Amino acid sequence: MKLTHTIVTCCALLILAGCAKQPGQVILNPVYKNGQISTIDSSLSTSVIDLRGDTSTLKLIESDKTKTFASQGLTDSVKSVLDSALNRNGASISNLATVRFEVDIHALQAVVTEKLMSHTSEATIELGVRVIRSTSNFSKVYRGSANLEGPLSHERAKIEGQLNKLTEQIITRIVSDPELIEFLEG
């Protein structure tokens, strides 16, 4: 009986310890959910380059210390949602295409400030788009931000959701930009 009680107590402590520990990285997995919102009749070769000076995706500020967390495969995640959005809007993605569609990640980060009984999260994304043809180029920067507040400490899943949703919104803005579409058609 005493042994069973000890085993149950140890299991409960292990479960609680596992729940309290947050993973050391941020999972960024945006998904393009919109259908066709424009017509992009082009064959494009896409690439995404991470040009951020600070490569952390989450910066957690507590009273006397700051922790940073990265996101593995960030450029792959952004390229995946970009390719999906372009594809759903009529573009064909091919490494052999002569028109290059390049995205530079200038900023992609959530800064979470923890207070005694609450937290705030400020997410910022800035993507530079460059479309390169043999005779002409197009470039434009797309920015977005989102704020989130809540009681007690933050939940990592909500912060990841905030970044995923904001990334999807910026990508949607890119594929529906009349200037960009006009350049691709011309």
C-alpha positions as CSV (number, residue, x, y, z in Angstrom):
1,M,0.0,0.0,0.0
2,K,2.8,2.4,0.9
3,L,4.7,1.5,-2.2
4,T,1.7,2.1,-4.4
5,H,1.2,5.5,-2.8
6,T,4.8,6.4,-3.4
7,I,4.7,5.3,-7.0
8,V,1.5,7.3,-7.6
9,T,3.0,10.4,-6.0
10,C,6.2,10.1,-8.1
11,C,4.2,9.7,-11.3
12,A,2.1,12.8,-10.4
13,L,5.2,14.8,-9.8
14,L,6.7,13.7,-13.1
15,I,3.6,14.6,-15.0
16,L,3.4,18.0,-13.3
17,A,7.1,18.7,-14.0
18,G,6.6,17.7,-17.7
19,C,3.6,20.1,-18.0
20,A,5.5,23.0,-16.5
21,K,8.5,22.7,-18.9
22,Q,8.0,24.6,-22.1
23,P,9.8,23.5,-25.3
24,G,13.0,25.3,-26.2
25,Q,11.8,26.4,-29.6
26,V,8.8,28.1,-31.2
27,I,6.8,26.1,-33.7
28,L,5.9,28.3,-36.7
29,N,3.6,26.5,-39.1
30,P,1.4,29.1,-40.9
31,V,-1.3,27.7,-43.3
32,Y,-2.8,29.7,-46.2
33,K,-6.6,29.2,-45.7
34,N,-8.0,31.6,-48.2
35,G,-9.0,30.4,-51.6
36,Q,-8.3,32.2,-54.9
37,I,-8.5,36.0,-54.3
38,S,-6.5,37.1,-57.3
39,T,-5.2,35.7,-60.6
40,I,-1.5,35.3,-60.9
41,D,-0.8,33.7,-64.3
42,S,3.0,33.2,-64.0
43,S,5.6,30.6,-63.6
44,L,7.7,31.5,-60.6
45,S,10.9,30.3,-58.8
46,T,10.5,31.1,-55.1
47,S,13.0,31.5,-52.3
48,V,12.9,32.8,-48.7
49,I,16.0,34.2,-47.0
50,D,16.2,35.0,-43.3
51,L,17.9,38.4,-42.9
52,R,16.9,39.1,-39.3
53,G,19.6,40.5,-37.1
54,D,18.0,38.9,-34.0
55,T,17.2,35.3,-35.0
56,S,14.9,34.6,-32.0
57,T,11.2,34.2,-32.8
58,L,10.1,34.6,-29.2
59,K,11.6,37.0,-26.7
60,L,10.3,36.4,-23.2
61,I,10.8,39.3,-20.8
62,E,10.4,38.5,-17.1
63,S,11.1,40.8,-14.2
64,D,14.8,40.5,-14.2
65,K,15.7,38.3,-17.1
66,T,15.1,37.8,-20.9
67,K,14.9,34.4,-22.6
68,T,14.9,33.9,-26.3
69,F,13.6,31.0,-28.4
70,A,14.3,30.3,-32.0
71,S,12.1,28.5,-34.6
72,Q,13.6,25.6,-36.5
73,G,12.9,25.7,-40.2
74,L,11.5,29.2,-40.3
75,T,12.4,29.9,-43.9
76,D,10.9,26.5,-45.0
77,S,7.6,27.4,-43.1
78,V,7.4,30.8,-44.8
79,K,8.2,29.3,-48.2
80,S,5.6,26.6,-47.8
81,V,2.8,29.1,-47.0
82,L,4.0,31.4,-49.8
83,D,4.1,28.6,-52.4
84,S,0.6,27.5,-51.3
85,A,-0.8,31.0,-51.6
86,L,0.8,31.6,-55.0
87,N,-0.3,28.3,-56.2
88,R,-3.9,28.7,-55.1
89,N,-4.0,32.0,-56.9
90,G,-2.9,30.6,-60.2
91,A,0.9,30.8,-60.2
92,S,2.9,27.7,-61.0
93,I,6.0,27.2,-58.8
94,S,9.1,25.8,-60.6
95,N,12.8,26.0,-59.9
96,L,13.2,26.3,-63.7
97,A,11.1,29.4,-64.0
98,T,12.8,32.5,-65.3
99,V,10.9,34.9,-63.0
100,R,12.4,34.9,-59.5
101,F,10.1,35.6,-56.5
102,E,12.3,36.3,-53.5
103,V,11.2,37.0,-49.9
104,D,13.5,38.4,-47.3
105,I,12.5,38.1,-43.7
106,H,13.5,41.3,-42.0
107,A,11.5,40.8,-38.8
108,L,9.4,37.9,-37.4
109,Q,9.2,37.9,-33.7
110,A,6.8,38.1,-30.7
111,V,8.0,39.9,-27.6
112,V,6.2,38.7,-24.5
113,T,6.3,40.7,-21.3
114,E,5.4,38.8,-18.2
115,K,4.1,40.7,-15.2
116,L,2.9,39.5,-11.8
117,M,-0.7,38.8,-12.8
118,S,-0.7,39.3,-16.6
119,H,1.2,39.2,-19.8
120,T,1.3,41.0,-23.1
121,S,2.6,39.9,-26.5
122,E,3.6,42.2,-29.4
123,A,4.2,40.4,-32.6
124,T,6.0,42.1,-35.6
125,I,6.6,40.8,-39.1
126,E,8.3,42.5,-42.0
127,L,8.8,40.7,-45.3
128,G,10.6,42.2,-48.3
129,V,9.4,40.9,-51.6
130,R,11.6,41.1,-54.8
131,V,10.4,39.9,-58.2
132,I,13.2,39.7,-60.7
133,R,12.7,39.4,-64.4
134,S,15.4,39.6,-67.1
135,T,14.3,43.2,-68.0
136,S,12.7,44.6,-64.8
137,N,12.4,44.3,-61.1
138,F,9.7,44.8,-58.5
139,S,10.3,45.3,-54.7
140,K,8.1,46.1,-51.8
141,V,8.1,45.7,-48.1
142,Y,5.0,44.3,-46.2
143,R,4.6,44.9,-42.5
144,G,2.2,43.7,-39.9
145,S,1.8,43.7,-36.1
146,A,-0.5,42.1,-33.6
147,N,-1.0,42.6,-29.9
148,L,-2.3,40.1,-27.3
149,E,-3.0,40.5,-23.6
150,G,-4.0,37.9,-21.0
151,P,-4.1,37.0,-17.4
152,L,-1.3,35.2,-15.6
153,S,1.6,33.9,-17.7
154,H,1.6,33.3,-21.4
155,E,0.7,30.1,-23.2
156,R,3.2,29.2,-25.9
157,A,0.5,27.8,-28.2
158,K,-1.3,31.2,-28.2
159,I,1.9,33.1,-29.1
160,E,2.6,30.6,-31.9
161,G,-0.9,31.0,-33.1
162,Q,-0.5,34.8,-33.1
163,L,2.6,34.5,-35.2
164,N,1.1,31.9,-37.6
165,K,-2.0,34.1,-38.1
166,L,0.0,37.2,-38.7
167,T,2.3,35.4,-41.2
168,E,-0.8,34.2,-43.1
169,Q,-2.3,37.7,-43.1
170,I,0.9,39.2,-44.6
171,I,1.2,36.4,-47.2
172,T,-2.5,37.0,-48.1
173,R,-1.7,40.7,-48.5
174,I,1.2,39.9,-50.8
175,V,-0.7,37.6,-53.2
176,S,-3.6,40.1,-53.4
177,D,-1.5,43.2,-53.9
178,P,-2.7,44.9,-57.1
179,E,0.8,46.5,-57.8
180,L,2.5,43.1,-57.6
181,I,-0.2,41.4,-59.7
182,E,0.1,44.1,-62.3
183,F,3.9,43.7,-62.4
184,L,3.6,39.9,-62.8
185,E,1.0,40.3,-65.6
186,G,3.2,42.9,-67.5
